């Protein structure tokens, strides 16, 4: 992961926005692979547990124009 930003935080948990310039280094098979994403934020956020996941492959989005 290149960055992690807190989007919202409450007593029930937090929404985080994470980005990776090289998604091949993430251990996920799809962008909804919660189990595969578990180890990714832990070097930055000790003890964090990923409960749900939403993702988008910007690298292959034709409208992102390689950004």
mmCIF file of the N, C-alpha and C atoms, coordinates in Angstrom:
data_MODEL
# 
_entry.id   MODEL 
# 
loop_
_atom_site.group_PDB 
_atom_site.id 
_atom_site.type_symbol 
_atom_site.label_atom_id 
_atom_site.label_alt_id 
_atom_site.label_comp_id 
_atom_site.label_asym_id 
_atom_site.label_entity_id 
_atom_site.label_seq_id 
_atom_site.pdbx_PDB_ins_code 
_atom_site.Cartn_x 
_atom_site.Cartn_y 
_atom_site.Cartn_z 
_atom_site.occupancy 
_atom_site.B_iso_or_equiv 
_atom_site.pdbx_formal_charge 
_atom_site.auth_seq_id 
_atom_site.auth_comp_id 
_atom_site.auth_asym_id 
_atom_site.auth_atom_id 
_atom_site.pdbx_PDB_model_num 
ATOM 1   N N  . UNK A 1 1  ? 0.831   -1.170  0.000   1.00 0.00 ? 1  UNK A N  1 
ATOM 2   C CA . UNK A 1 1  ? 0.000   0.000   0.000   1.00 0.00 ? 1  UNK A CA 1 
ATOM 3   C C  . UNK A 1 1  ? 0.878   1.237   0.000   1.00 0.00 ? 1  UNK A C  1 
ATOM 4   N N  . UNK A 1 2  ? 0.442   2.238   -0.745  1.00 0.00 ? 2  UNK A N  1 
ATOM 5   C CA . UNK A 1 2  ? 1.161   3.497   -0.787  1.00 0.00 ? 2  UNK A CA 1 
ATOM 6   C C  . UNK A 1 2  ? 0.631   4.498   0.222   1.00 0.00 ? 2  UNK A C  1 
ATOM 7   N N  . UNK A 1 3  ? -0.659  4.436   0.513   1.00 0.00 ? 3  UNK A N  1 
ATOM 8   C CA . UNK A 1 3  ? -1.232  5.382   1.472   1.00 0.00 ? 3  UNK A CA 1 
ATOM 9   C C  . UNK A 1 3  ? -2.501  4.816   2.085   1.00 0.00 ? 3  UNK A C  1 
ATOM 10  N N  . UNK A 1 4  ? -2.784  5.312   3.290   1.00 0.00 ? 4  UNK A N  1 
ATOM 11  C CA . UNK A 1 4  ? -4.026  4.989   3.996   1.00 0.00 ? 4  UNK A CA 1 
ATOM 12  C C  . UNK A 1 4  ? -4.541  6.286   4.593   1.00 0.00 ? 4  UNK A C  1 
ATOM 13  N N  . UNK A 1 5  ? -5.801  6.605   4.320   1.00 0.00 ? 5  UNK A N  1 
ATOM 14  C CA . UNK A 1 5  ? -6.420  7.820   4.825   1.00 0.00 ? 5  UNK A CA 1 
ATOM 15  C C  . UNK A 1 5  ? -7.726  7.447   5.511   1.00 0.00 ? 5  UNK A C  1 
ATOM 16  N N  . UNK A 1 6  ? -7.969  8.000   6.690   1.00 0.00 ? 6  UNK A N  1 
ATOM 17  C CA . UNK A 1 6  ? -9.241  7.775   7.375   1.00 0.00 ? 6  UNK A CA 1 
ATOM 18  C C  . UNK A 1 6  ? -10.311 8.627   6.710   1.00 0.00 ? 6  UNK A C  1 
ATOM 19  N N  . UNK A 1 7  ? -11.356 7.973   6.235   1.00 0.00 ? 7  UNK A N  1 
ATOM 20  C CA . UNK A 1 7  ? -12.462 8.685   5.600   1.00 0.00 ? 7  UNK A CA 1 
ATOM 21  C C  . UNK A 1 7  ? -13.487 9.104   6.651   1.00 0.00 ? 7  UNK A C  1 
ATOM 22  N N  . UNK A 1 8  ? -13.849 8.170   7.510   1.00 0.00 ? 8  UNK A N  1 
ATOM 23  C CA . UNK A 1 8  ? -14.783 8.472   8.607   1.00 0.00 ? 8  UNK A CA 1 
ATOM 24  C C  . UNK A 1 8  ? -14.485 7.524   9.757   1.00 0.00 ? 8  UNK A C  1 
ATOM 25  N N  . UNK A 1 9  ? -14.799 7.954   10.973  1.00 0.00 ? 9  UNK A N  1 
ATOM 26  C CA . UNK A 1 9  ? -14.504 7.153   12.158  1.00 0.00 ? 9  UNK A CA 1 
ATOM 27  C C  . UNK A 1 9  ? -15.657 7.282   13.145  1.00 0.00 ? 9  UNK A C  1 
ATOM 28  N N  . UNK A 1 10 ? -16.081 6.145   13.717  1.00 0.00 ? 10 UNK A N  1 
ATOM 29  C CA . UNK A 1 10 ? -17.132 6.148   14.737  1.00 0.00 ? 10 UNK A CA 1 
ATOM 30  C C  . UNK A 1 10 ? -16.839 5.044   15.742  1.00 0.00 ? 10 UNK A C  1 
ATOM 31  N N  . UNK A 1 11 ? -17.689 4.883   16.722  1.00 0.00 ? 11 UNK A N  1 
ATOM 32  C CA . UNK A 1 11 ? -17.499 3.824   17.716  1.00 0.00 ? 11 UNK A CA 1 
ATOM 33  C C  . UNK A 1 11 ? -17.653 2.434   17.096  1.00 0.00 ? 11 UNK A C  1 
ATOM 34  N N  . UNK A 1 12 ? -18.273 2.349   15.923  1.00 0.00 ? 12 UNK A N  1 
ATOM 35  C CA . UNK A 1 12 ? -18.464 1.074   15.240  1.00 0.00 ? 12 UNK A CA 1 
ATOM 36  C C  . UNK A 1 12 ? -17.288 0.693   14.350  1.00 0.00 ? 12 UNK A C  1 
ATOM 37  N N  . UNK A 1 13 ? -16.401 1.629   14.097  1.00 0.00 ? 13 UNK A N  1 
ATOM 38  C CA . UNK A 1 13 ? -15.249 1.341   13.243  1.00 0.00 ? 13 UNK A CA 1 
ATOM 39  C C  . UNK A 1 13 ? -14.895 2.527   12.372  1.00 0.00 ? 13 UNK A C  1 
ATOM 40  N N  . UNK A 1 14 ? -14.026 2.293   11.422  1.00 0.00 ? 14 UNK A N  1 
ATOM 41  C CA . UNK A 1 14 ? -13.553 3.356   10.530  1.00 0.00 ? 14 UNK A CA 1 
ATOM 42  C C  . UNK A 1 14 ? -13.620 2.913   9.080   1.00 0.00 ? 14 UNK A C  1 
ATOM 43  N N  . UNK A 1 15 ? -13.858 3.868   8.218   1.00 0.00 ? 15 UNK A N  1 
ATOM 44  C CA . UNK A 1 15 ? -13.723 3.655   6.783   1.00 0.00 ? 15 UNK A CA 1 
ATOM 45  C C  . UNK A 1 15 ? -12.359 4.205   6.397   1.00 0.00 ? 15 UNK A C  1 
ATOM 46  N N  . UNK A 1 16 ? -11.580 3.396   5.722   1.00 0.00 ? 16 UNK A N  1 
ATOM 47  C CA . UNK A 1 16 ? -10.266 3.817   5.285   1.00 0.00 ? 16 UNK A CA 1 
ATOM 48  C C  . UNK A 1 16 ? -10.191 3.804   3.764   1.00 0.00 ? 16 UNK A C  1 
ATOM 49  N N  . UNK A 1 17 ? -9.463  4.746   3.222   1.00 0.00 ? 17 UNK A N  1 
ATOM 50  C CA . UNK A 1 17 ? -9.177  4.755   1.788   1.00 0.00 ? 17 UNK A CA 1 
ATOM 51  C C  . UNK A 1 17 ? -7.715  4.375   1.648   1.00 0.00 ? 17 UNK A C  1 
ATOM 52  N N  . UNK A 1 18 ? -7.466  3.287   0.965   1.00 0.00 ? 18 UNK A N  1 
ATOM 53  C CA . UNK A 1 18 ? -6.108  2.787   0.778   1.00 0.00 ? 18 UNK A CA 1 
ATOM 54  C C  . UNK A 1 18 ? -5.795  2.789   -0.713  1.00 0.00 ? 18 UNK A C  1 
ATOM 55  N N  . UNK A 1 19 ? -4.562  3.060   -1.035  1.00 0.00 ? 19 UNK A N  1 
ATOM 56  C CA . UNK A 1 19 ? -4.179  2.995   -2.443  1.00 0.00 ? 19 UNK A CA 1 
ATOM 57  C C  . UNK A 1 19 ? -2.869  2.238   -2.595  1.00 0.00 ? 19 UNK A C  1 
ATOM 58  N N  . UNK A 1 20 ? -2.730  1.615   -3.734  1.00 0.00 ? 20 UNK A N  1 
ATOM 59  C CA . UNK A 1 20 ? -1.525  0.855   -4.048  1.00 0.00 ? 20 UNK A CA 1 
ATOM 60  C C  . UNK A 1 20 ? -1.171  1.098   -5.504  1.00 0.00 ? 20 UNK A C  1 
ATOM 61  N N  . UNK A 1 21 ? 0.067   1.514   -5.747  1.00 0.00 ? 21 UNK A N  1 
ATOM 62  C CA . UNK A 1 21 ? 0.506   1.739   -7.116  1.00 0.00 ? 21 UNK A CA 1 
ATOM 63  C C  . UNK A 1 21 ? 0.754   0.421   -7.839  1.00 0.00 ? 21 UNK A C  1 
ATOM 64  N N  . UNK A 1 22 ? 0.961   -0.652  -7.073  1.00 0.00 ? 22 UNK A N  1 
ATOM 65  C CA . UNK A 1 22 ? 1.214   -1.960  -7.665  1.00 0.00 ? 22 UNK A CA 1 
ATOM 66  C C  . UNK A 1 22 ? 0.278   -2.979  -7.031  1.00 0.00 ? 22 UNK A C  1 
ATOM 67  N N  . UNK A 1 23 ? -0.943  -3.119  -7.556  1.00 0.00 ? 23 UNK A N  1 
ATOM 68  C CA . UNK A 1 23 ? -1.908  -4.042  -6.955  1.00 0.00 ? 23 UNK A CA 1 
ATOM 69  C C  . UNK A 1 23 ? -1.467  -5.497  -6.985  1.00 0.00 ? 23 UNK A C  1 
ATOM 70  N N  . UNK A 1 24 ? -0.489  -5.838  -7.824  1.00 0.00 ? 24 UNK A N  1 
ATOM 71  C CA . UNK A 1 24 ? 0.006   -7.212  -7.863  1.00 0.00 ? 24 UNK A CA 1 
ATOM 72  C C  . UNK A 1 24 ? 0.686   -7.604  -6.552  1.00 0.00 ? 24 UNK A C  1 
ATOM 73  N N  . UNK A 1 25 ? 1.136   -6.623  -5.782  1.00 0.00 ? 25 UNK A N  1 
ATOM 74  C CA . UNK A 1 25 ? 1.783   -6.920  -4.504  1.00 0.00 ? 25 UNK A CA 1 
ATOM 75  C C  . UNK A 1 25 ? 0.773   -7.187  -3.389  1.00 0.00 ? 25 UNK A C  1 
ATOM 76  N N  . UNK A 1 26 ? -0.486  -6.824  -3.591  1.00 0.00 ? 26 UNK A N  1 
ATOM 77  C CA . UNK A 1 26 ? -1.527  -7.140  -2.626  1.00 0.00 ? 26 UNK A CA 1 
ATOM 78  C C  . UNK A 1 26 ? -1.887  -8.608  -2.772  1.00 0.00 ? 26 UNK A C  1 
ATOM 79  N N  . UNK A 1 27 ? -2.240  -9.239  -1.684  1.00 0.00 ? 27 UNK A N  1 
ATOM 80  C CA . UNK A 1 27 ? -2.551  -10.671 -1.711  1.00 0.00 ? 27 UNK A CA 1 
ATOM 81  C C  . UNK A 1 27 ? -4.036  -10.904 -1.916  1.00 0.00 ? 27 UNK A C  1 
ATOM 82  N N  . UNK A 1 28 ? -4.609  -10.223 -2.898  1.00 0.00 ? 28 UNK A N  1 
ATOM 83  C CA . UNK A 1 28 ? -6.041  -10.386 -3.150  1.00 0.00 ? 28 UNK A CA 1 
ATOM 84  C C  . UNK A 1 28 ? -6.257  -10.986 -4.529  1.00 0.00 ? 28 UNK A C  1 
ATOM 85  N N  . UNK A 1 29 ? -7.337  -11.752 -4.642  1.00 0.00 ? 29 UNK A N  1 
ATOM 86  C CA . UNK A 1 29 ? -7.680  -12.341 -5.929  1.00 0.00 ? 29 UNK A CA 1 
ATOM 87  C C  . UNK A 1 29 ? -8.676  -11.451 -6.674  1.00 0.00 ? 29 UNK A C  1 
ATOM 88  N N  . UNK A 1 30 ? -9.515  -10.751 -5.938  1.00 0.00 ? 30 UNK A N  1 
ATOM 89  C CA . UNK A 1 30 ? -10.509 -9.829  -6.494  1.00 0.00 ? 30 UNK A CA 1 
ATOM 90  C C  . UNK A 1 30 ? -10.599 -8.628  -5.556  1.00 0.00 ? 30 UNK A C  1 
ATOM 91  N N  . UNK A 1 31 ? -11.265 -7.574  -5.986  1.00 0.00 ? 31 UNK A N  1 
ATOM 92  C CA . UNK A 1 31 ? -11.371 -6.373  -5.161  1.00 0.00 ? 31 UNK A CA 1 
ATOM 93  C C  . UNK A 1 31 ? -12.363 -6.511  -4.012  1.00 0.00 ? 31 UNK A C  1 
ATOM 94  N N  . UNK A 1 32 ? -12.962 -7.676  -3.839  1.00 0.00 ? 32 UNK A N  1 
ATOM 95  C CA . UNK A 1 32 ? -13.817 -7.912  -2.677  1.00 0.00 ? 32 UNK A CA 1 
ATOM 96  C C  . UNK A 1 32 ? -13.260 -9.034  -1.798  1.00 0.00 ? 32 UNK A C  1 
ATOM 97  N N  . UNK A 1 33 ? -11.983 -9.349  -1.941  1.00 0.00 ? 33 UNK A N  1 
ATOM 98  C CA . UNK A 1 33 ? -11.319 -10.431 -1.203  1.00 0.00 ? 33 UNK A CA 1 
ATOM 99  C C  . UNK A 1 33 ? -10.879 -9.936  0.178   1.00 0.00 ? 33 UNK A C  1 
ATOM 100 N N  . UNK A 1 34 ? -11.805 -9.977  1.141   1.00 0.00 ? 34 UNK A N  1 
ATOM 101 C CA . UNK A 1 34 ? -11.549 -9.477  2.493   1.00 0.00 ? 34 UNK A CA 1 
ATOM 102 C C  . UNK A 1 34 ? -10.407 -10.240 3.159   1.00 0.00 ? 34 UNK A C  1 
ATOM 103 N N  . UNK A 1 35 ? -10.401 -11.556 3.070   1.00 0.00 ? 35 UNK A N  1 
ATOM 104 C CA . UNK A 1 35 ? -9.351  -12.357 3.713   1.00 0.00 ? 35 UNK A CA 1 
ATOM 105 C C  . UNK A 1 35 ? -7.973  -12.044 3.133   1.00 0.00 ? 35 UNK A C  1 
ATOM 106 N N  . UNK A 1 36 ? -7.890  -11.886 1.833   1.00 0.00 ? 36 UNK A N  1 
ATOM 107 C CA . UNK A 1 36 ? -6.619  -11.582 1.200   1.00 0.00 ? 36 UNK A CA 1 
ATOM 108 C C  . UNK A 1 36 ? -6.088  -10.201 1.554   1.00 0.00 ? 36 UNK A C  1 
ATOM 109 N N  . UNK A 1 37 ? -6.995  -9.284  1.889   1.00 0.00 ? 37 UNK A N  1 
ATOM 110 C CA . UNK A 1 37 ? -6.591  -7.915  2.229   1.00 0.00 ? 37 UNK A CA 1 
ATOM 111 C C  . UNK A 1 37 ? -6.157  -7.773  3.686   1.00 0.00 ? 37 UNK A C  1 
ATOM 112 N N  . UNK A 1 38 ? -6.453  -8.760  4.539   1.00 0.00 ? 38 UNK A N  1 
ATOM 113 C CA . UNK A 1 38 ? -6.145  -8.642  5.968   1.00 0.00 ? 38 UNK A CA 1 
ATOM 114 C C  . UNK A 1 38 ? -4.707  -8.194  6.264   1.00 0.00 ? 38 UNK A C  1 
ATOM 115 N N  . UNK A 1 39 ? -3.677  -8.771  5.644   1.00 0.00 ? 39 UNK A N  1 
ATOM 116 C CA . UNK A 1 39 ? -2.309  -8.384  6.011   1.00 0.00 ? 39 UNK A CA 1 
ATOM 117 C C  . UNK A 1 39 ? -1.861  -7.022  5.477   1.00 0.00 ? 39 UNK A C  1 
ATOM 118 N N  . UNK A 1 40 ? -2.518  -6.478  4.477   1.00 0.00 ? 40 UNK A N  1 
ATOM 119 C CA . UNK A 1 40 ? -2.029  -5.253  3.818   1.00 0.00 ? 40 UNK A CA 1 
ATOM 120 C C  . UNK A 1 40 ? -1.921  -4.037  4.745   1.00 0.00 ? 40 UNK A C  1 
ATOM 121 N N  . UNK A 1 41 ? -2.940  -3.689  5.543   1.00 0.00 ? 41 UNK A N  1 
ATOM 122 C CA . UNK A 1 41 ? -2.818  -2.486  6.371   1.00 0.00 ? 41 UNK A CA 1 
ATOM 123 C C  . UNK A 1 41 ? -2.085  -2.704  7.700   1.00 0.00 ? 41 UNK A C  1 
ATOM 124 N N  . UNK A 1 42 ? -1.820  -3.936  8.076   1.00 0.00 ? 42 UNK A N  1 
ATOM 125 C CA . UNK A 1 42 ? -1.266  -4.219  9.408   1.00 0.00 ? 42 UNK A CA 1 
ATOM 126 C C  . UNK A 1 42 ? 0.120   -3.625  9.683   1.00 0.00 ? 42 UNK A C  1 
ATOM 127 N N  . UNK A 1 43 ? 1.005   -3.484  8.695   1.00 0.00 ? 43 UNK A N  1 
ATOM 128 C CA . UNK A 1 43 ? 2.274   -2.811  9.013   1.00 0.00 ? 43 UNK A CA 1 
ATOM 129 C C  . UNK A 1 43 ? 2.075   -1.362  9.469   1.00 0.00 ? 43 UNK A C  1 
ATOM 130 N N  . UNK A 1 44 ? 1.002   -0.727  9.021   1.00 0.00 ? 44 UNK A N  1 
ATOM 131 C CA . UNK A 1 44 ? 0.725   0.655   9.401   1.00 0.00 ? 44 UNK A CA 1 
ATOM 132 C C  . UNK A 1 44 ? -0.251  0.768   10.561  1.00 0.00 ? 44 UNK A C  1 
ATOM 133 N N  . UNK A 1 45 ? -1.191  -0.161  10.665  1.00 0.00 ? 45 UNK A N  1 
ATOM 134 C CA . UNK A 1 45 ? -2.258  -0.114  11.660  1.00 0.00 ? 45 UNK A CA 1 
ATOM 135 C C  . UNK A 1 45 ? -2.298  -1.438  12.420  1.00 0.00 ? 45 UNK A C  1 
ATOM 136 N N  . UNK A 1 46 ? -1.522  -1.536  13.469  1.00 0.00 ? 46 UNK A N  1 
ATOM 137 C CA . UNK A 1 46 ? -1.425  -2.780  14.235  1.00 0.00 ? 46 UNK A CA 1 
ATOM 138 C C  . UNK A 1 46 ? -2.788  -3.219  14.751  1.00 0.00 ? 46 UNK A C  1 
ATOM 139 N N  . UNK A 1 47 ? -3.100  -4.480  14.563  1.00 0.00 ? 47 UNK A N  1 
ATOM 140 C CA . UNK A 1 47 ? -4.336  -5.056  15.086  1.00 0.00 ? 47 UNK A CA 1 
ATOM 141 C C  . UNK A 1 47 ? -5.582  -4.744  14.287  1.00 0.00 ? 47 UNK A C  1 
ATOM 142 N N  . UNK A 1 48 ? -5.450  -4.068  13.155  1.00 0.00 ? 48 UNK A N  1 
ATOM 143 C CA . UNK A 1 48 ? -6.629  -3.719  12.363  1.00 0.00 ? 48 UNK A CA 1 
ATOM 144 C C  . UNK A 1 48 ? -7.238  -4.983  11.753  1.00 0.00 ? 48 UNK A C  1 
ATOM 145 N N  . UNK A 1 49 ? -8.566  -4.986  11.620  1.00 0.00 ? 49 UNK A N  1 
ATOM 146 C CA . UNK A 1 49 ? -9.273  -6.098  10.993  1.00 0.00 ? 49 UNK A CA 1 
ATOM 147 C C  . UNK A 1 49 ? -10.128 -5.553  9.861   1.00 0.00 ? 49 UNK A C  1 
ATOM 148 N N  . UNK A 1 50 ? -9.919  -6.071  8.679   1.00 0.00 ? 50 UNK A N  1 
ATOM 149 C CA . UNK A 1 50 ? -10.715 -5.678  7.515   1.00 0.00 ? 50 UNK A CA 1 
ATOM 150 C C  . UNK A 1 50 ? -12.024 -6.445  7.569   1.00 0.00 ? 50 UNK A C  1 
ATOM 151 N N  . UNK A 1 51 ? -13.144 -5.726  7.614   1.00 0.00 ? 51 UNK A N  1 
ATOM 152 C CA . UNK A 1 51 ? -14.466 -6.360  7.689   1.00 0.00 ? 51 UNK A CA 1 
ATOM 153 C C  . UNK A 1 51 ? -15.171 -6.384  6.350   1.00 0.00 ? 51 UNK A C  1 
ATOM 154 N N  . UNK A 1 52 ? -14.935 -5.387  5.527   1.00 0.00 ? 52 UNK A N  1 
ATOM 155 C CA . UNK A 1 52 ? -15.517 -5.355  4.190   1.00 0.00 ? 52 UNK A CA 1 
ATOM 156 C C  . UNK A 1 52 ? -14.579 -4.569  3.287   1.00 0.00 ? 52 UNK A C  1 
ATOM 157 N N  . UNK A 1 53 ? -14.811 -4.708  2.000   1.00 0.00 ? 53 UNK A N  1 
ATOM 158 C CA . UNK A 1 53 ? -13.868 -4.154  1.041   1.00 0.00 ? 53 UNK A CA 1 
ATOM 159 C C  . UNK A 1 53 ? -14.595 -3.762  -0.231  1.00 0.00 ? 53 UNK A C  1 
ATOM 160 N N  . UNK A 1 54 ? -14.265 -2.592  -0.741  1.00 0.00 ? 54 UNK A N  1 
ATOM 161 C CA . UNK A 1 54 ? -14.762 -2.129  -2.029  1.00 0.00 ? 54 UNK A CA 1 
ATOM 162 C C  . UNK A 1 54 ? -13.544 -1.620  -2.781  1.00 0.00 ? 54 UNK A C  1 
ATOM 163 N N  . UNK A 1 55 ? -13.394 -1.992  -4.026  1.00 0.00 ? 55 UNK A N  1 
ATOM 164 C CA . UNK A 1 55 ? -12.216 -1.556  -4.757  1.00 0.00 ? 55 UNK A CA 1 
ATOM 165 C C  . UNK A 1 55 ? -12.503 -1.259  -6.211  1.00 0.00 ? 55 UNK A C  1 
ATOM 166 N N  . UNK A 1 56 ? -11.518 -0.619  -6.842  1.00 0.00 ? 56 UNK A N  1 
ATOM 167 C CA . UNK A 1 56 ? -11.622 -0.310  -8.257  1.00 0.00 ? 56 UNK A CA 1 
ATOM 168 C C  . UNK A 1 56 ? -10.228 -0.390  -8.857  1.00 0.00 ? 56 UNK A C  1 
ATOM 169 N N  . UNK A 1 57 ? -10.115 -0.996  -9.997  1.00 0.00 ? 57 UNK A N  1 
ATOM 170 C CA . UNK A 1 57 ? -8.844  -1.152  -10.684 1.00 0.00 ? 57 UNK A CA 1 
ATOM 171 C C  . UNK A 1 57 ? -8.600  0.062   -11.580 1.00 0.00 ? 57 UNK A C  1 
ATOM 172 N N  . UNK A 1 58 ? -8.036  1.108   -10.990 1.00 0.00 ? 58 UNK A N  1 
ATOM 173 C CA . UNK A 1 58 ? -7.769  2.333   -11.742 1.00 0.00 ? 58 UNK A CA 1 
ATOM 174 C C  . UNK A 1 58 ? -6.702  2.112   -12.817 1.00 0.00 ? 58 UNK A C  1 
ATOM 175 N N  . UNK A 1 59 ? -5.805  1.159   -12.614 1.00 0.00 ? 59 UNK A N  1 
ATOM 176 C CA . UNK A 1 59 ? -4.761  0.889   -13.607 1.00 0.00 ? 59 UNK A CA 1 
ATOM 177 C C  . UNK A 1 59 ? -5.335  0.428   -14.930 1.00 0.00 ? 59 UNK A C  1 
ATOM 178 N N  . UNK A 1 60 ? -6.489  -0.222  -14.900 1.00 0.00 ? 60 UNK A N  1 
ATOM 179 C CA . UNK A 1 60 ? -7.107  -0.731  -16.116 1.00 0.00 ? 60 UNK A CA 1 
ATOM 180 C C  . UNK A 1 60 ? -8.379  0.009   -16.509 1.00 0.00 ? 60 UNK A C  1 
ATOM 181 N N  . UNK A 1 61 ? -8.633  1.144   -15.889 1.00 0.00 ? 61 UNK A N  1 
ATOM 182 C CA . UNK A 1 61 ? -9.796  1.950   -16.213 1.00 0.00 ? 61 UNK A CA 1 
ATOM 183 C C  . UNK A 1 61 ? -9.449  2.855   -17.405 1.00 0.00 ? 61 UNK A C  1 
ATOM 184 N N  . UNK A 1 62 ? -10.108 2.697   -18.553 1.00 0.00 ? 62 UNK A N  1 
ATOM 185 C CA . UNK A 1 62 ? -9.734  3.473   -19.731 1.00 0.00 ? 62 UNK A CA 1 
ATOM 186 C C  . UNK A 1 62 ? -9.952  4.976   -19.561 1.00 0.00 ? 62 UNK A C  1 
ATOM 187 N N  . UNK A 1 63 ? -10.832 5.376   -18.645 1.00 0.00 ? 63 UNK A N  1 
ATOM 188 C CA . UNK A 1 63 ? -11.086 6.800   -18.447 1.00 0.00 ? 63 UNK A CA 1 
ATOM 189 C C  . UNK A 1 63 ? -10.075 7.445   -17.486 1.00 0.00 ? 63 UNK A C  1 
ATOM 190 N N  . UNK A 1 64 ? -9.298  6.656   -16.788 1.00 0.00 ? 64 UNK A N  1 
ATOM 191 C CA . UNK A 1 64 ? -8.279  7.206   -15.862 1.00 0.00 ? 64 UNK A CA 1 
ATOM 192 C C  . UNK A 1 64 ? -7.039  7.692   -16.622 1.00 0.00 ? 64 UNK A C  1 
ATOM 193 N N  . UNK A 1 65 ? -6.895  7.263   -17.851 1.00 0.00 ? 65 UNK A N  1 
ATOM 194 C CA . UNK A 1 65 ? -5.804  7.710   -18.721 1.00 0.00 ? 65 UNK A CA 1 
ATOM 195 C C  . UNK A 1 65 ? -4.428  7.511   -18.069 1.00 0.00 ? 65 UNK A C  1 
ATOM 196 N N  . UNK A 1 66 ? -4.207  6.325   -17.492 1.00 0.00 ? 66 UNK A N  1 
ATOM 197 C CA . UNK A 1 66 ? -2.921  5.945   -16.912 1.00 0.00 ? 66 UNK A CA 1 
ATOM 198 C C  . UNK A 1 66 ? -2.495  6.782   -15.716 1.00 0.00 ? 66 UNK A C  1 
ATOM 199 N N  . UNK A 1 67 ? -3.434  7.421   -15.018 1.00 0.00 ? 67 UNK A N  1 
ATOM 200 C CA . UNK A 1 67 ? -3.051  8.199   -13.824 1.00 0.00 ? 67 UNK A CA 1 
ATOM 201 C C  . UNK A 1 67 ? -3.342  7.425   -12.571 1.00 0.00 ? 67 UNK A C  1 
# 
